[in-house]
Amino acid sequence: MINKSFYSVLLLLSAVVFGACHSTDATRKPLAQRQQPQSPQVETVNADGIRRITIHDLEELRTGGKVFIVDVRTQAMYDEGHVPGAVLIPSNEVATRIKEFPRDKTIVTYCS
């Protein structure tokens, strides 16, 4: 008797959870049509202590000549496409090529 009640409650709970996961709000506009509220920029502090920047920040640094962009992917991936001005230094070579990194610029690395 208890097992039947338990399984009935479990089935009902599962139906509610899955129903909520797959529900849609017909009144909501698609993401591209929604107007995003402008909020003040808040810098997130990441656990590794490394600052992340936006593509807009990168472009500003790049046009101002204040950045050294390092692509740490493989040669094949770099050849498929890369950020303009990026220098290819695969991640397994960074330690041996550290002298190539300028000390007077912001260093930005990317891998995808």
Short mmCIF file of the C-alpha atoms (twelve columns), coordinates in Angstrom:
data_MODEL
# 
_entry.id   MODEL 
# 
loop_
_atom_site.group_PDB 
_atom_site.id 
_atom_site.type_symbol 
_atom_site.label_atom_id 
_atom_site.label_alt_id 
_atom_site.label_comp_id 
_atom_site.label_asym_id 
_atom_site.label_seq_id 
_atom_site.Cartn_x 
_atom_site.Cartn_y 
_atom_site.Cartn_z 
_atom_site.pdbx_PDB_model_num 
ATOM 1   C CA . MET A 1   0.000  0.000  0.000   1 
ATOM 2   C CA . ILE A 2   2.777  2.421  0.961   1 
ATOM 3   C CA . ASN A 3   4.703  1.526  -2.196  1 
ATOM 4   C CA . LYS A 4   1.682  2.369  -4.396  1 
ATOM 5   C CA . SER A 5   1.291  5.744  -2.670  1 
ATOM 6   C CA . PHE A 6   4.995  6.455  -2.916  1 
ATOM 7   C CA . TYR A 7   5.118  5.619  -6.619  1 
ATOM 8   C CA . SER A 8   1.971  7.642  -7.296  1 
ATOM 9   C CA . VAL A 9   3.450  10.712 -5.618  1 
ATOM 10  C CA . LEU A 10  6.761  10.171 -7.401  1 
ATOM 11  C CA . LEU A 11  4.989  9.888  -10.763 1 
ATOM 12  C CA . LEU A 12  2.958  13.031 -10.104 1 
ATOM 13  C CA . LEU A 13  6.050  14.959 -9.021  1 
ATOM 14  C CA . SER A 14  7.955  13.794 -12.116 1 
ATOM 15  C CA . ALA A 15  5.098  14.920 -14.360 1 
ATOM 16  C CA . VAL A 16  5.093  18.371 -12.752 1 
ATOM 17  C CA . VAL A 17  8.871  18.763 -13.044 1 
ATOM 18  C CA . PHE A 18  9.047  17.625 -16.668 1 
ATOM 19  C CA . GLY A 19  6.005  19.689 -17.556 1 
ATOM 20  C CA . ALA A 20  7.633  22.796 -16.095 1 
ATOM 21  C CA . CYS A 21  10.876 22.121 -17.945 1 
ATOM 22  C CA . HIS A 22  9.138  21.957 -21.296 1 
ATOM 23  C CA . SER A 23  6.610  24.715 -20.801 1 
ATOM 24  C CA . THR A 24  6.734  27.865 -22.897 1 
ATOM 25  C CA . ASP A 25  5.401  31.295 -22.293 1 
ATOM 26  C CA . ALA A 26  3.502  32.311 -25.421 1 
ATOM 27  C CA . THR A 27  3.532  35.972 -24.383 1 
ATOM 28  C CA . ARG A 28  7.327  36.204 -24.386 1 
ATOM 29  C CA . LYS A 29  9.066  37.600 -27.435 1 
ATOM 30  C CA . PRO A 30  11.993 35.762 -29.006 1 
ATOM 31  C CA . LEU A 31  15.333 36.705 -27.464 1 
ATOM 32  C CA . ALA A 32  16.391 38.708 -30.530 1 
ATOM 33  C CA . GLN A 33  13.264 40.881 -30.244 1 
ATOM 34  C CA . ARG A 34  13.485 41.554 -26.529 1 
ATOM 35  C CA . GLN A 35  14.928 44.843 -25.440 1 
ATOM 36  C CA . GLN A 36  17.703 44.223 -22.975 1 
ATOM 37  C CA . PRO A 37  17.765 46.601 -20.018 1 
ATOM 38  C CA . GLN A 38  20.945 48.596 -19.712 1 
ATOM 39  C CA . SER A 39  22.613 47.886 -16.425 1 
ATOM 40  C CA . PRO A 40  25.868 49.238 -15.074 1 
ATOM 41  C CA . GLN A 41  28.933 47.166 -15.882 1 
ATOM 42  C CA . VAL A 42  29.869 45.013 -12.938 1 
ATOM 43  C CA . GLU A 43  33.190 43.246 -13.137 1 
ATOM 44  C CA . THR A 44  32.937 39.614 -12.139 1 
ATOM 45  C CA . VAL A 45  35.717 38.242 -9.993  1 
ATOM 46  C CA . ASN A 46  36.515 34.735 -11.180 1 
ATOM 47  C CA . ALA A 47  37.859 31.988 -8.941  1 
ATOM 48  C CA . ASP A 48  41.132 31.904 -10.865 1 
ATOM 49  C CA . GLY A 49  41.616 35.665 -10.442 1 
ATOM 50  C CA . ILE A 50  41.971 36.196 -14.199 1 
ATOM 51  C CA . ARG A 51  40.006 39.081 -15.643 1 
ATOM 52  C CA . ARG A 52  37.676 38.378 -18.576 1 
ATOM 53  C CA . ILE A 53  36.957 41.032 -21.195 1 
ATOM 54  C CA . THR A 54  34.226 41.498 -23.760 1 
ATOM 55  C CA . ILE A 55  34.755 41.623 -27.507 1 
ATOM 56  C CA . HIS A 56  34.100 45.374 -27.303 1 
ATOM 57  C CA . ASP A 57  36.847 45.782 -24.688 1 
ATOM 58  C CA . LEU A 58  39.217 43.781 -26.886 1 
ATOM 59  C CA . GLU A 59  38.451 45.891 -29.937 1 
ATOM 60  C CA . GLU A 60  39.076 49.067 -27.960 1 
ATOM 61  C CA . LEU A 61  42.421 47.756 -26.702 1 
ATOM 62  C CA . ARG A 62  43.349 46.469 -30.166 1 
ATOM 63  C CA . THR A 63  42.640 49.737 -31.986 1 
ATOM 64  C CA . GLY A 64  44.561 51.609 -29.293 1 
ATOM 65  C CA . GLY A 65  47.589 49.335 -29.682 1 
ATOM 66  C CA . LYS A 66  47.408 48.434 -25.993 1 
ATOM 67  C CA . VAL A 67  47.039 44.664 -26.308 1 
ATOM 68  C CA . PHE A 68  49.035 41.570 -27.239 1 
ATOM 69  C CA . ILE A 69  46.589 38.921 -28.439 1 
ATOM 70  C CA . VAL A 70  47.693 35.297 -28.149 1 
ATOM 71  C CA . ASP A 71  45.896 32.445 -29.871 1 
ATOM 72  C CA . VAL A 72  46.796 29.326 -27.879 1 
ATOM 73  C CA . ARG A 73  45.139 26.844 -30.237 1 
ATOM 74  C CA . THR A 74  46.845 24.587 -32.777 1 
ATOM 75  C CA . GLN A 75  48.270 25.762 -36.100 1 
ATOM 76  C CA . ALA A 76  45.420 24.094 -38.010 1 
ATOM 77  C CA . MET A 77  42.771 25.865 -35.945 1 
ATOM 78  C CA . TYR A 78  44.612 29.188 -36.283 1 
ATOM 79  C CA . ASP A 79  44.740 28.735 -40.056 1 
ATOM 80  C CA . GLU A 80  40.958 28.231 -40.145 1 
ATOM 81  C CA . GLY A 81  40.461 31.668 -38.639 1 
ATOM 82  C CA . HIS A 82  41.759 33.905 -35.881 1 
ATOM 83  C CA . VAL A 83  41.399 37.328 -34.307 1 
ATOM 84  C CA . PRO A 84  43.116 39.994 -36.440 1 
ATOM 85  C CA . GLY A 85  46.577 40.697 -35.063 1 
ATOM 86  C CA . ALA A 86  46.685 37.559 -32.919 1 
ATOM 87  C CA . VAL A 87  49.979 35.742 -32.504 1 
ATOM 88  C CA . LEU A 88  49.910 31.960 -32.540 1 
ATOM 89  C CA . ILE A 89  51.568 30.473 -29.463 1 
ATOM 90  C CA . PRO A 90  50.063 27.035 -28.823 1 
ATOM 91  C CA . SER A 91  49.291 26.391 -25.171 1 
ATOM 92  C CA . ASN A 92  52.000 23.746 -24.875 1 
ATOM 93  C CA . GLU A 93  54.612 26.318 -26.019 1 
ATOM 94  C CA . VAL A 94  53.655 29.265 -23.789 1 
ATOM 95  C CA . ALA A 95  56.215 28.492 -21.070 1 
ATOM 96  C CA . THR A 96  59.093 28.198 -23.544 1 
ATOM 97  C CA . ARG A 97  58.083 31.336 -25.478 1 
ATOM 98  C CA . ILE A 98  57.276 33.574 -22.508 1 
ATOM 99  C CA . LYS A 99  59.947 36.098 -23.554 1 
ATOM 100 C CA . GLU A 100 57.816 36.965 -26.587 1 
ATOM 101 C CA . PHE A 101 55.142 38.446 -24.321 1 
ATOM 102 C CA . PRO A 102 55.520 42.227 -23.951 1 
ATOM 103 C CA . ARG A 103 55.506 43.700 -20.465 1 
ATOM 104 C CA . ASP A 104 53.938 47.018 -21.470 1 
ATOM 105 C CA . LYS A 105 50.668 45.690 -22.954 1 
ATOM 106 C CA . THR A 106 47.610 43.866 -21.754 1 
ATOM 107 C CA . ILE A 107 47.937 40.213 -22.723 1 
ATOM 108 C CA . VAL A 108 44.778 38.553 -23.986 1 
ATOM 109 C CA . THR A 109 44.706 34.835 -24.700 1 
ATOM 110 C CA . TYR A 110 41.953 32.864 -26.329 1 
ATOM 111 C CA . CYS A 111 41.373 29.255 -27.298 1 
ATOM 112 C CA . SER A 112 38.037 29.077 -29.063 1 
# 
